[in-house]
Amino acid sequence: MPQEGKVDIQAQSDELNLFAKQQLSIASSEDSIVISAQKQILLNCGGSYIKINSDGVEAGTAKNVTLKCIVVQQQSAATLHSDLKLAQGCKPGVIAAAQNQSAVVMLS
């Protein structure tokens, strides 16, 4: 694995699952975290959820919703589009890794 520079983890033809018996953390020490999906993002815990898709944002719970803020503002509609693209040029790296019996595929 490279010790510096960009690292990509991809499942180009099927699902990618991350699972931890205990806490799973995703963090950025110096910048932001961007989560994008073509169809939907669903956050689900204990029956409460937040669903984000092209129909809008839906939050649901069997109990209370608490907003801790000074002001809640309602403004006009807005959208932000994200370009989701798979990396190109993986085939030569996969072939080279297979020929060298390597578990690591270097992307060009």
KOLZA-731590 format. One line per field, with one value per residue: x, y, z of N, C-alpha, C in turn; residue number from 0; residue in one letter. Coordinates in steps of 0.02 Angstrom, whole numbers, plus 32768, in hexadecimal, padded with zeros to 4 digits. Layout:
N
nc1: X; ...
nc2: Y; ...
nc3: Z; ...
cac1: X; ...
cac2: Y; ...
cac3: Z; ...
cc1: X; ...
cc2: Y; ...
cc3: Z; ...
mifi: NUM; ...
torro: A; ...
END
This chain:
108
nc1: 802A; 8018; 8072; 805B; 7FF7; 7F68; 7EE9; 7E81; 7DED; 7D8C; 7CF7; 7CD3; 7C74; 7C13; 7BCE; 7C18; 7C43; 7C55; 7C76; 7C6C; 7C7E; 7C7C; 7C93; 7C96; 7CF6; 7CFD; 7D63; 7DAA; 7E3F; 7E6B; 7E15; 7D79; 7CED; 7C9F; 7C0C; 7BC1; 7B3E; 7AEF; 7A66; 7A2C; 7A46; 7A4A; 7A3A; 7A32; 79FC; 79CF; 7949; 7928; 7940; 7992; 7971; 79B0; 798F; 7961; 78DF; 78DD; 7904; 78EC; 78C0; 78AB; 7862; 7835; 7830; 7869; 789C; 7923; 795B; 79E8; 7A09; 7A18; 79C7; 7952; 7953; 78F1; 7905; 7909; 78FD; 798B; 7A11; 7A9B; 7B09; 7B65; 7BEF; 7BFD; 7C74; 7CC5; 7D6E; 7DDE; 7E44; 7E66; 7E73; 7EF7; 7F43; 7F07; 7F23; 7FB1; 7FC3; 7F8B; 7FE2; 8056; 8030; 7FFC; 7FA8; 7F86; 7F4A; 7F89; 7F55; 7F56
nc2: 7FC5; 8070; 80EF; 8173; 81ED; 81DA; 8160; 80E9; 808A; 8015; 7FC9; 7F93; 7F4B; 7F19; 7F12; 7F6B; 7F48; 7F80; 7F4E; 7F4C; 7F03; 7F52; 8001; 805F; 80D0; 8162; 81DD; 827F; 82D0; 834E; 8387; 837E; 8308; 82B2; 8269; 8213; 81DC; 8188; 8167; 8161; 818F; 8147; 8157; 80F9; 80C9; 8072; 8070; 80F3; 8169; 81BD; 81E8; 8209; 823C; 8251; 827A; 82C6; 82F2; 8288; 826E; 81FF; 81BD; 8161; 81A3; 823A; 82CF; 8336; 83D8; 8435; 84D0; 8581; 85C3; 858A; 8584; 8599; 858C; 85B4; 8530; 84C6; 8472; 83FE; 83B5; 831E; 82D3; 822E; 81BA; 8128; 80F5; 80FA; 808F; 801E; 7F9A; 7F77; 7F7D; 7F1A; 7EA8; 7EA8; 7E98; 7E19; 7DCC; 7DDA; 7D9F; 7DF1; 7E40; 7EC2; 7F43; 7FB6; 8054; 80B1
nc3: 8000; 7FDB; 8034; 8031; 7FDD; 7F70; 7F93; 7F4E; 7F63; 7F17; 7ED7; 7E46; 7DFE; 7E52; 7EFA; 7F87; 8026; 80CC; 816E; 821E; 82BD; 832B; 8344; 82AC; 825A; 81F6; 81BD; 819F; 81B0; 8188; 812A; 80D3; 80D9; 805B; 8028; 7FAC; 7F3F; 7EB6; 7EB7; 7F3E; 7FEA; 8087; 8130; 81BF; 825E; 82EB; 82C5; 82A7; 8221; 8196; 80F7; 8058; 7FB8; 7F08; 7F16; 7F88; 8033; 80B8; 815E; 81E2; 8278; 830B; 837F; 83C6; 836C; 837A; 836A; 837D; 8380; 835C; 82FD; 8285; 81DA; 814B; 80A2; 7FF0; 7F74; 7F4D; 7EF6; 7EE9; 7E80; 7E68; 7E17; 7DF9; 7DD7; 7D9E; 7DB2; 7D28; 7CC2; 7D0E; 7CE7; 7CAE; 7D26; 7D75; 7D29; 7D2E; 7DB9; 7DCA; 7D7D; 7DC8; 7E3C; 7EA1; 7F28; 7F24; 7EBF; 7E56; 7E21; 7D8C
cac1: 8000; 803F; 8072; 8045; 7FD1; 7F22; 7ED8; 7E3D; 7DD1; 7D53; 7CD5; 7CBB; 7C3D; 7BE5; 7BCC; 7C51; 7C28; 7C81; 7C53; 7C93; 7C57; 7C76; 7C90; 7CB6; 7D00; 7D15; 7D78; 7DDC; 7E61; 7E7A; 7DE7; 7D33; 7CD7; 7C69; 7BEB; 7B96; 7B1F; 7AC7; 7A1E; 7A13; 7A6E; 7A1E; 7A58; 7A00; 7A14; 799C; 7907; 7926; 7964; 7993; 7975; 79BD; 798C; 794A; 789D; 78E7; 7922; 78B8; 78D8; 7876; 7873; 77FB; 7834; 786F; 78D0; 793C; 7986; 7A0C; 7A21; 79F8; 7995; 7946; 7943; 78D5; 7917; 78F2; 791A; 79CE; 7A2D; 7AE3; 7B13; 7BA8; 7C00; 7C17; 7C94; 7CF6; 7DB1; 7DEE; 7E88; 7E73; 7E81; 7F3F; 7F5A; 7EEE; 7F4A; 7FF5; 7FBF; 7F7F; 8020; 8087; 800E; 7FF9; 7F65; 7F7E; 7F44; 7F9D; 7F30; 7F7F
cac2: 8000; 80AE; 8112; 81B8; 81F4; 81C6; 8119; 80DB; 8047; 8013; 7F8C; 7FAE; 7F26; 7EFF; 7F37; 7F70; 7F48; 7F89; 7F37; 7F48; 7EED; 7F8D; 8042; 806A; 8118; 8180; 8220; 82A5; 82FA; 8391; 83A1; 836B; 82C6; 82B7; 822A; 821D; 81A0; 8196; 8160; 8170; 8185; 8136; 814F; 80D3; 80B3; 8067; 807D; 8138; 816C; 81F6; 81D0; 823F; 8226; 8285; 8292; 82F4; 82D9; 826E; 8258; 81DB; 81A0; 8152; 81CC; 8283; 82F0; 8370; 8406; 8460; 8509; 85C1; 85D3; 855C; 85AD; 8578; 85B5; 8598; 84F0; 84C6; 8430; 83F9; 8376; 8300; 82A5; 81EE; 8196; 80F5; 8103; 80DA; 8075; 7FEC; 7F58; 7F66; 7F72; 7ED9; 7E75; 7EA8; 7E7B; 7DD1; 7DAD; 7DDA; 7D81; 7E25; 7E50; 7F0A; 7F5B; 7FFD; 8077; 80E3
cac3: 8000; 7FDB; 8074; 8027; 7FA0; 7F6E; 7F94; 7F38; 7F6E; 7EE9; 7EC0; 7E07; 7DDF; 7E85; 7F39; 7FB4; 806A; 8105; 81AA; 825B; 82F6; 8357; 8321; 826B; 8255; 81B8; 81D3; 8179; 81E1; 8170; 80F7; 80DB; 80C4; 802A; 801C; 7F72; 7F23; 7E7B; 7EC4; 7F81; 8026; 80BF; 8173; 81E5; 829F; 831D; 82A9; 828D; 81E1; 8169; 80B2; 8029; 7F73; 7EDB; 7F2D; 7FBF; 8071; 80E5; 819F; 8205; 82B9; 8336; 83BB; 83BE; 8344; 839F; 8345; 83AB; 8359; 836D; 82CB; 824D; 81A0; 8110; 8068; 7FB1; 7F62; 7F30; 7EEB; 7EDC; 7E5C; 7E6E; 7DE1; 7E11; 7DA0; 7DB0; 7D97; 7CE9; 7CBF; 7D41; 7CC9; 7CAE; 7D6A; 7D8A; 7D04; 7D4A; 7DFC; 7DC3; 7D64; 7DFF; 7E75; 7ED3; 7F42; 7F1D; 7E7A; 7E50; 7DED; 7D69
cc1: 802C; 803B; 805F; 8020; 7F8C; 7F1B; 7E8F; 7E2A; 7D91; 7D38; 7CB3; 7C82; 7C0C; 7BE9; 7C10; 7C33; 7C5F; 7C59; 7C83; 7C66; 7C4B; 7C76; 7CB4; 7CBA; 7D17; 7D26; 7DA9; 7DFD; 7E6D; 7E49; 7DA2; 7D28; 7C9C; 7C4D; 7BB9; 7B7A; 7AF5; 7A7D; 7A09; 7A49; 7A3E; 7A48; 7A22; 7A1E; 79D9; 7955; 78FE; 7951; 7963; 799F; 797D; 79BB; 796F; 7905; 78A3; 790B; 78EA; 78DA; 789E; 788E; 7833; 77FA; 783A; 78A5; 78E4; 796A; 79A6; 7A2C; 79FD; 79BE; 798F; 792F; 7926; 78E2; 78FD; 7919; 7960; 79E5; 7A78; 7AEF; 7B5C; 7BB3; 7C20; 7C33; 7CC4; 7D38; 7DBB; 7E34; 7E98; 7E89; 7ECB; 7F5A; 7F44; 7F16; 7F90; 7FF5; 7FB5; 7FBE; 8055; 806C; 800C; 7FB1; 7F55; 7F7C; 7F55; 7F76; 7F5D; 7F5D
cc2: 803E; 80D0; 815A; 81BB; 81D7; 8179; 8112; 8094; 8045; 7FCD; 7FA0; 7F88; 7F0A; 7F2A; 7F3A; 7F76; 7F53; 7F76; 7F35; 7F31; 7F26; 7FCC; 8040; 80B6; 812B; 81C8; 823E; 82D5; 8342; 83AD; 8387; 8322; 82D0; 8271; 8236; 81DA; 81B4; 8196; 8177; 8166; 817B; 812F; 8130; 80BC; 80AC; 8075; 80C4; 813B; 81B1; 81DA; 820C; 8222; 825F; 829F; 82C4; 82D4; 82C5; 8258; 8237; 81BE; 8191; 817E; 8216; 8296; 832F; 8398; 8435; 8498; 8548; 85CF; 859A; 8587; 8582; 85A6; 8594; 8558; 84F8; 847E; 8436; 83B6; 835F; 82D0; 8266; 81C8; 8163; 8107; 80DB; 80BD; 8040; 7FA9; 7F49; 7F59; 7F2F; 7EA1; 7E70; 7E88; 7E30; 7DAE; 7DA9; 7DBB; 7DB2; 7E31; 7E9A; 7F1C; 7FA5; 801B; 80AA; 8126
cc3: 8000; 801F; 806E; 7FE5; 7FA6; 7F6F; 7F80; 7F4A; 7F45; 7EE1; 7E7F; 7DE8; 7E12; 7EC3; 7F5C; 7FFA; 809C; 8143; 81E5; 8293; 8326; 832C; 82DE; 8262; 820F; 81CA; 81A1; 81A9; 81CA; 813D; 8106; 80C8; 8096; 801F; 7FE4; 7F5B; 7EE7; 7E8B; 7F09; 7FB5; 8060; 80FE; 819F; 8226; 82CE; 8305; 8291; 824E; 81C3; 8124; 8083; 7FE3; 7F48; 7EEE; 7F67; 7FF9; 80A0; 8126; 81C3; 8247; 82DF; 8374; 83A9; 838C; 836A; 8372; 8378; 8383; 836F; 833E; 829A; 8212; 8169; 80D5; 8029; 7FA1; 7F43; 7F26; 7EE0; 7EBD; 7E63; 7E34; 7DFF; 7DD6; 7DBC; 7D91; 7D57; 7CEE; 7CF2; 7D23; 7CC6; 7CF3; 7D85; 7D69; 7D22; 7D90; 7DF9; 7DAC; 7D9B; 7E3E; 7EB0; 7EE9; 7F3A; 7ED3; 7E7A; 7E15; 7DCD; 7D67
mifi: 0; 1; 2; 3; 4; 5; 6; 7; 8; 9; 10; 11; 12; 13; 14; 15; 16; 17; 18; 19; 20; 21; 22; 23; 24; 25; 26; 27; 28; 29; 30; 31; 32; 33; 34; 35; 36; 37; 38; 39; 40; 41; 42; 43; 44; 45; 46; 47; 48; 49; 50; 51; 52; 53; 54; 55; 56; 57; 58; 59; 60; 61; 62; 63; 64; 65; 66; 67; 68; 69; 70; 71; 72; 73; 74; 75; 76; 77; 78; 79; 80; 81; 82; 83; 84; 85; 86; 87; 88; 89; 90; 91; 92; 93; 94; 95; 96; 97; 98; 99; 100; 101; 102; 103; 104; 105; 106; 107
torro: M; P; Q; E; G; K; V; D; I; Q; A; Q; S; D; E; L; N; L; F; A; K; Q; Q; L; S; I; A; S; S; E; D; S; I; V; I; S; A; Q; K; Q; I; L; L; N; C; G; G; S; Y; I; K; I; N; S; D; G; V; E; A; G; T; A; K; N; V; T; L; K; C; I; V; V; Q; Q; Q; S; A; A; T; L; H; S; D; L; K; L; A; Q; G; C; K; P; G; V; I; A; A; A; Q; N; Q; S; A; V; V; M; L; S
END
